[in-house]
Amino acid sequence: MVRNTTPADFPGIIALTEATYPESPPWSEAQLASHLAHFPDGQFVALDGATGQVVGMAASLIVLWDDYDFDAPWRDFTANGTFANHDPEHGRTLYGAEVMVDPSRRGYGIGKALYAARRDLVQRLGLRRIRAGARLRGYHRVAHRLSAAEYVARVVAGRLSDPTLSFQLRQGFHVLGVVPGYLKQDPESLGWAAVIEWTNLALAPTDQRGTMPAHDSAPGGSGAPTFDTTTRAGESAEPGTTANSAA
Ligand SMILES: CC(C)(COP(=O)(O)OP(=O)(O)OC[C@H]1O[C@@H](n2cnc3c(N)ncnc32)[C@H](O)[C@@H]1OP(=O)(O)O)[C@@H](O)C(=O)NCCC(=O)NCCS
């Protein structure tokens, strides 16, 4: 079962973070409380039907995409994991800040159910899209022979499988670009992330060519960028407080 997060779920979420990212500091109670204070509708947990144990979570906020550089790091998009930058008044983009499923429960559709809850939320609120940084968890295995952009191109083509990006592509996301320095200290992605988007086609205003505006503030813009294996220069910012969080 997926429902909105309550403070009673915090110990379960912290345990889930410790199981998912044993090498990193987990979400703190203060951060989780801040998420609920800013945007309770955007926070979800998945519960084991029999025990009520937290087996998955997804955290998101609304941003005005034009406020951020395309290659901004996770900590900028999430205000260091606090969601103090949540901007429902101007923003039209749901930003996926975190999704995780208990390691012993993966592959049973829990992640899919969490993303379905996000898509429902986007449709209910009339938002244009979901965007996130998909940290490239499998990249470290091939970094000696492939650039991050080449790796992503192969994952998109189905020639390679990435534990995170392949899942997100299955959820209807497409890749807009590949950026360095998203989670700089992440040993698996080596900091690289794919900027990904799911478009709310139910709402999509289109221009005369039938393309979606790429920016929140554009009344009918130039069309969403498409992945062209071009990397974009990144800043040397530190990762977010929860070092490995994303999507
Ligand atoms: C990514 C994650 C949330 C997926 O959760 P999950 O519950 O295992 O995913 P699901 O069982 O719902 O899978 C949904 C779909 O994605 C596919 N999928 C899931 N993991 C996959 C993988 N490693 N490789 C390829 N496809 C995958 C499934 O086959 C399924 O496809 P279907 O819709 O055709 O049935 C989970 O692996 C996780 O918590 N990872 C660690 C944290 C993380 O990396 N989060 C993302 C940070 S950017």
The ligand as a Gaussian input file, in Angstrom:
#p B3LYP/6-31G(d) Opt

LIG

0 1
 C       15.276000       1.905000      -8.270000
 C       14.345000       1.196000      -7.274000
 C       13.549000       2.253000      -6.513000
 C       13.379000       0.284000      -8.078000
 O       12.416000      -0.234000      -7.167000
 P       11.743000      -1.693000      -7.382000
 O       10.628000      -1.808000      -6.420000
 O       12.790000      -2.729000      -7.334000
 O       11.204000      -1.566000      -8.879000
 P        9.927000      -2.345000      -9.462000
 O        9.917000      -3.747000      -8.977000
 O        8.706000      -1.543000      -9.217000
 O       10.252000      -2.337000     -11.027000
 C        9.505000      -1.552000     -11.960000
 C       10.010000      -1.834000     -13.349000
 O       11.390000      -1.435000     -13.452000
 C       12.167000      -2.544000     -13.864000
 N       13.405000      -2.552000     -13.090000
 C       13.546000      -2.427000     -11.751000
 N       14.848000      -2.513000     -11.398000
 C       15.530000      -2.718000     -12.554000
 C       16.901000      -2.918000     -12.855000
 N       17.825000      -2.960000     -11.910000
 N       17.250000      -3.094000     -14.138000
 C       16.329000      -3.105000     -15.128000
 N       14.995000      -2.928000     -14.897000
 C       14.607000      -2.732000     -13.633000
 C       11.358000      -3.780000     -13.495000
 O       11.681000      -4.866000     -14.322000
 C        9.952000      -3.310000     -13.709000
 O        9.627000      -3.397000     -15.086000
 P        8.090000      -3.642000     -15.560000
 O        7.381000      -2.339000     -15.295000
 O        8.237000      -3.971000     -16.986000
 O        7.545000      -4.735000     -14.718000
 C       15.157000       0.292000      -6.294000
 O       15.990000      -0.544000      -7.031000
 C       16.019000       1.057000      -5.299000
 O       15.580000       1.415000      -4.206000
 N       17.306000       1.310000      -5.617000
 C       18.238000       1.978000      -4.693000
 C       17.938000       3.422000      -4.523000
 C       18.077000       4.177000      -5.817000
 O       19.005000       3.973000      -6.586000
 N       17.143000       5.088000      -6.051000
 C       17.141000       5.929000      -7.226000
 C       18.110000       7.029000      -7.040000
 S       18.236000       8.058000      -8.519000

